[in-house]
């Protein structure tokens, strides 16, 4: 038996054991609602679901209204969990509820572990050392990471030319980043890199893709979504520069929205309207709260219509299009992307009309009628206006309607260090049918523990 076959057998045995543990823990979670501490299982479940729904309704009222209704929503969201807990204590059910919750947590952990694929290192090829690399750096990005980690000095020691950006008002990137990158290419650059935010990375990446040059990502931004999904070190951006001397090359997709590139996400609707305001950068939470009532429930709320390939999405409050799909349906682009070369856009659409639908979304999650999660090659967005506010990789833009999002498969050559932390395998959806199949011992096809 080969080493590969032995590894497959070990993964299969481990997956089966975890699936059986998941089923056992799930059964015990149900049984513990009734014994040995009491017989209030139905009351625990009903009050827990009702509390979740009321809490979600309170959050909706807090976000979508002002004045007394907002205050009532805040009180409801805060008081409901406390009331459910007091009910459990008063009825002597808290031990049963806590035991069931812990066992259910164990069941979910085991189930996801059983279904998780082993990490597969992305296909990379050895890359020659660039002779004339040029790296654009924003000293203000990530609260000054360029200076704190000595990125300029290290890059120059490794033979790179560094171009420092002077941020415009409100910390925005200057509009000539693309021209800086084009000038570097005209002067003979054989690699383009960026130490800055996702918006700047996208602009330089587009020039690199246009000229088929390697692109270097340095995790000097605030959130560093692209760096995270490439498996780069986000705690020490200077390690990204090791790619200049010991690197390998990956091919990834590049998104396009109305002729502008994006590496992570494009947002329409509520979030896009919020980031248009200059106050947002200095007071994100305050600006969003002050605008939410108008955006969610008032006449100022802009709804968008979209067509994702053949699927119609009408009257959406929030729409997020991503360069490859995220592993969780987060309308603000949270989570991770299991791959960056799938050739498909991720689409998350949200439509919530009131407290009842907010409660349904909280209880049913991705099964709710207010949430649509899908993938597409092309997404066209309209709103009955000539222009649309759009947030592209977190940057506020206004684009002519209709706005079309597409993806360019494997258009970008990315240079990454050979020695890098890697990515954490994405947690798969919990599919109990698959767990049952694993637990009873059906053969697992080769290629992963959840085949």
N, C-alpha and C positions, 0 to 999 in steps of 0.2 A: 504493500500500500504506500502510495506516494505521500509526501509531506502535505500536499494540498488536500488529498483525500482524508488524511488524519485530522487536519484542521476542520474540514467540513463535518466530519463525524462528531468532533468535540462541540462544534457550534450547534449541531442538531441536538445533541444530548442536553446541552445547556439550555437551549430554547424549550425543549420538551419539559425539563424540570421546572423552569420558570413559569411555563404555561400552567402546569399542574399546581404550582404554588399560588398563582393568580386565581385560579378557579377555587381552590380551597379557601383562600382569604376572602373571596367574594361571598362564598356560601356562609362562612363564619360571620361576615359583616351583617348578613341578613339575620342569622340565628341570634346574634348578640343583641338585636333589637328587642327580643322577647325573653331571653334567658341569659344569665341567671338573676338579673337585677330587677326585672319587672316585665310587664306585658304591654308596654305602651309603644310598640313598634310603629303602628299606624299613626299615632299621634306625633311621634318624632318625625316621621317622613313628611306628613302633611304640614306640620308647623314649620319644618325646615324649608320646604318648597314655597310655602306662603310667605315666610320671612324673606327669602331671596327675591321673590316677586315684588313685595312691598318696598324692599330696599332699592331695587332697580327703579321702581316708580318714583321714589323719593329723589333719586339722582336725576331722573328726567325732569321733574318739577324744578329742581335746583338749577339745572342748566338752561331750561327752556323758558323760565319765567323770572320776573323781578318782584321786589316788594314782599308782601306777606306770603305769597305762594312759594317764592324761593326759600323763605325762612321755614315754611312748613315742610318743604322737600328736604331741607338739610336736617331738620329734626327727625323726620320719618326715616331717612337713611341712617342716621346715627342711633336712633332709639330702637329700631326693629331688631337688630342683632341682640341688643341687651334684653329686650322683651322675650325673645325666643330662649335665651339662656336662662332667664328667670323662670320661665315656664318649666323648663327641664328640671331646674333645681327644686321648684315648688312641688312638682309631681314625682320627684325622686327618680327622674329619668336621665340625669346628666351622665351617670356612669355608663348606661347602655348607649347613649348617644356618642359619648367620647370613644368608647370601645369600638363601636361600629365605624366611626369616622377614621380611626387609626387603621382598622383592618381594611377598610376600603382604600385608604392611601397605599397600604402594602399591596393590595390587589392591582391597583393601577400601575404602581412601580414595576411589579413583576411582569405584568402584561406588556407594558411598553418595552421593557428589557428583552422579553422573549421575541418581540416583533422587530426589534431594532436591527438594522443591517450593520455588519461590521464596517468600520471606516475604510473607504477606498481612496487611496491617494490618487488625486487627479492625474490624468495622463500628462506627463511633462516630458520635454526633451532637453538634453543638455544645451546650454546657451553659451556662445563665445563671449568673452569679456568685451563690453563696448569700449570703443577707443575715444569717442567724443560725446559722452553723455551730457545732457543739459537737464537740470532739475529746477522747476519753478517752486519757490517756497514762499509761504505767507507767514510772516513773523507773528501775526495776531491770532492765527488759527489755533484752536484748542487751548486758549488761554496761554499762548506763548510757548508751545512745545518745541518750536524750532530752536529757540534760545536755550530752554531748559535742558534739552538733550544734546546740544552742540551739533545740530544737524549740518549746519553750514560748514563747520570745520571738518567734520568727518567726510562729508561729500567731496570737499576739495582735496583732502588727503588721498581719496580714492580716484582722483583724476576727473571729477565732474565739474562742469561749470554751473554755478548757482545764480539764478535770477530771482532777486527778492521783490515781492509785490508790495506796493504801498496801498493799503486798504482805503476804499472810498468812505463816504459818510455812512454812519450806522453800522460800520464793520463789514459792509458788503464788498465783494470782490470787484476789482476794476473791470471795465468792459473790454479791455484790450488783451485779455489772457490768450485768446485764440491767436491774435496777431503776434504776441510774444513767442508762442509755440511755432508759428509759421516762420518767423524770422530765424529761430534756432535751426529749423530744418534747412532753410536757405543757406545758412552758414556752415552746414555740414554735420549737424547733430545726427548720431546714429542711435540715440535713445532719448526719449522724453520721459521725465518723471515729475511727480507733484508731491509736495508736502503741504497739504492744505485740506480744505473742506471738499465734500462730495461734488459740489457744483463746479469748482475749479478742476477737479479730477476729470469730470466728464468732458469739459471743453478741451483739455489737453489730450485726453484719450481719443477724441474724435480726430484730431490732427495726426496723432500717431497711427490710428487705423487708416486714415486717408493715404498716408505715405508708407504703410506696412512696416512701421518701426516698432521696436519693443517699447512697452510702457511700464514704468516703475511706480508702484503705489507705496507711499510712505504714510504711516498711520498717525499723522500729526493733526487730524481734525478733532472734532468734539465727539462724534458718535462712531465714525470709522466703519460704517456698514460694509463697504466693499472690502476693506482690509480684513474684517472679521470673516467674511465668507470666503476669502482667499486663504485663510489660515495663517495670516501674518500676526506678528506680535503687536498687540495694541497697547501693552504696558510700556514698551521701550521701542519707540519708532526708529531709533538709530539702527536697530537690528535689520530693518528693511533694506538698509543700504548695503548689507552684505551681499545682496544679489549682484552688485556691480563686479564682485570678484569671484563669487561662487554661486552662480545662479542657474536656474532652469526656467524654461518657458512654458506657459500655459496659453491655450486659446480659449477665450470666453466671448459671450455675446455682448452686443452693445445696443441699448435702446435708442429709439428716435421718436421725438414728439414734435410735430410741426417743423421738422428740419433741424431741431436742436437735439444734441445727444444727451442721454442720461444713463447713469450706471446703476442707480438704485430704484427710485420711485418717482412717479408723477401723480400728483393729487389734484382732484377737482372737487368743487362743492365747498362744504363748510371749512375744512382746513385751508384750502386754497384762498378762500375769502379772508380768513383770519391773518394769514401771513402777509397779505397785501399791505396791512397797516404798519406804518413806520414804528409805532409804539410796541409792536410785537417783539422785536429783538431785545428791547430793554426790559419789558414786563410781559413775558409770555402768558403767565397764568391770569393776570389781571385783565389783559387785553382780550383773551379768549372768553373769560367769564362775562365781561361787559358786552360782548358781541353775540354770545350764544343765543339769548332770547330772540333776537331779530333773525338770526340765521336759521334757527331750528323751527320757530313757530310763527315768525312775523313775515311781513311782505318782503323784507330785505333778504330773506332766505332764498338763495339761488339753487334751484333743482337742475340737475343735468340728466340728459338722456344719452344712452350709449348703445352701440352695437358692437359686441365682441364676437367677431366672425359671424355666425348665424344667430347668436343669442341677443335678444333685445332686452335692455335694462332701462326702464322708464322712471322718470321722476325721482331720481336718487338724490339723497342729501349729501352723501359722501361717496367718492369713487376713487380708488387707488389702483394704479397700474404699475406693475413692477417688472424690472428686467429679470425674468425667471421668477417662479412662484416662491413665496415664503411658506415655511412649514406651519404657520399659524395664521388664521384669518384675522389679522390685526389691521384695522383700517388706517393706522398710522405707520405701517411698515415695520412693526416689531418682529421678533423672531429671526430665524436664519433661513438662508436659501440653501437647500441641500446640494444644488448644482447651479453653475453659472453658464452652462453650455447646452441647455436643453432646447434652445430655439423657440421658446414660447414665453409670452407675457403672462404674468400672474394678474388676476383681476379680483378685487374685493369691492363689492357695492353694498351700501348701507342705506336703508330707508325705514325710519322709525317715525310714526305719526303722532304718538302720544304715549302716556304712561303705560297703557295696557300692552302696547307693542314692545316698549322697553322692558317690561316684565317678562314677556314671552322670550325676548332675546336673551335675557339673563338666565332663564330656566332651560331653554332649548338649545341655546348656542347656535352652532352652525346649521341646525335643523330649523331654525326660525325663518318665517317668511320674510323678515326684514333684512336678512343677510344672504348675499349670493357670493359664492366663491367659485371661480372657474379659471381656465387658461385659454389663451387665444393667440393667433398670429397677428391679428390686427384689431385695434379698438378705435372706433370713431365716436367722438363726444360732441354733443350740441347742447344748447340751452335756449334757443330762440332768440339769440343776440348775435351781433356781428363779431364780438370778441368774448373771450373767456379768461377769467383769472385762473392761473395754474401755478402750482408749487412744484418745481422741477428740482429734485434732489435737495429740497428745503429752501430753494431760492424762489422768490416771488416774481412771476412773469405775467404778461397779458398777451395771449396769442389769438390770431384770427380764427373764427369758427368756420367750419367744423375743425376740431383739433384731432389729428390722426396720430395714433401711437403704433409703431411697428418695432420689429426687432431684427437686428442684423446678426445672423448666427455666426459665431466664432470669428467675428470681425476684428477682434482686438488681441494682439500678442502681449501678454503680461509677463514681465520678468520678476521672478520671486526668488528669495533665498532658498538654497537647497535644504538648509537647516532652519525650519520654522515650526511653530507650535502645532500647526494643523487645525482642522476644524473638528468640533464636537459633532458626532453623528446626530442628525435631527431626530427628535422623538416622533415616531409614526403615530397616526391616529389609532386609538384603541379599538380594535376590531375583535369582538368577542367570538364571532364565528371562527375566525382564524385561530384564536386561542384554544377553542374547543378542539379544532382539528389537530393542533399541535399536541394537546394534552392526551388525546386518545391514541396517539402514536402513528398517525399517517406519515408517510415518507415526505421529507422536506426536499424540494428540488434544490440542486446545487446552485450557488450564487448568492446565498443569503439566508438568514434564519427566519425570514418571513415570506419565503417564496410561495 
